[in-house]
Amino acid sequence: MHTSPHHGSDLQRIYRRSELLANGLTAGAITHAVRARTLIRVRRDHYALPDTDRHTLEAVRVGGRLGCVSAAVELGIFAFDAATTHVHLERDASRLRSPRSRRHRLADLPREDVQLHWWPLIDPMEGNEFCIGARDTLAQIIRCQRRNFALAALDTALHGNVIAHSDLPVIFAHVPAKYRALWSLIDARADAGQESVLRQLIRDAGFNCEIQVQIGGVGRVDVVVEKCVVVEADSRGFHKTWEQHVRDRTRDRLLAERGYVSLRVLYQDIMFDPDGVIRAISELITLCRDGSSRS
């Protein structure tokens, strides 16, 4: 199995017993390392270092690889609510174990803490020992996740060059026809997943919008709705310092000078209160139109 050129990490995390022996460790040394907790026995003949992330350990312990949103996090693709481990399993996978303990069979326990994906892969050789490839990750997300979250994953994968536009026909040929309308909604100009979700919320509400618009004297803004309301999708990662807040307030003032109404919406609002976001945008559009009619 080779590492996909699109894969986000080249660091090996899972080691087969045969690899450890080939690298000079003896069977006794492997046993000692496990007992000393400097090496984790994930499942039969599979080992990992103690700082390996939970999702990787759970996927391999079950008997598969990271899939869907769990693979997306690994690949640098937008993933909504990646708390649950999503695991891809081959059709003939056997000896499946609990994600928590290799000593318990998966069939004996509730599966609420893992999501299993059995769909055949576009290319089983893409990815690596613990994670499927990017094209299959996106095909699984399209099937598994809500439309707007799948759209955000596709946008960010293209924007970050995790996949190429030439990969889209293969991805969409691998999913049921009912999902293929999503293809026409993709726009790789979006900088972040929440921007993609926001854009589609606005369009679903029936408003015209343009994204990544350059406004003279201000710079690039996330979305302009109905040519009068600028909507910016804010997140904690880009607004940590006072200087960044000063920059944002200055942009708002400059937009007002140019006749725009601006609205900053948080990631939490976009994802968990989309109706509230649309109501706010709708009210601002009404204000803009009322002001234009009075003038």
ABEGO torsion letter per residue (X at the ends): XBBBAABABABBABBBAAAAAAAGBBAAAAAAAAAAGABBBABBGBBBBAABBAAAAAAAAAGBBBBEAAAAAAAGBBBBGAABBBBBBBAABBGBBBAABAABBAAABBAAABBBBABBBABAABEBAABBBAAAAAAAAAAABBAAAAAAAAAAAAAAGABBAAAAAAAAAABBAAAAAAAAABBAABABAAAAAAAAAAAAAGBBBBBGBBBBGAEBBABBBGGABBBBBBBAAABABAAAAAAAAAAAAAAAAAGBBBBBBBAAAAAABAAAAAAAAAAAAAAAAAAAAAX
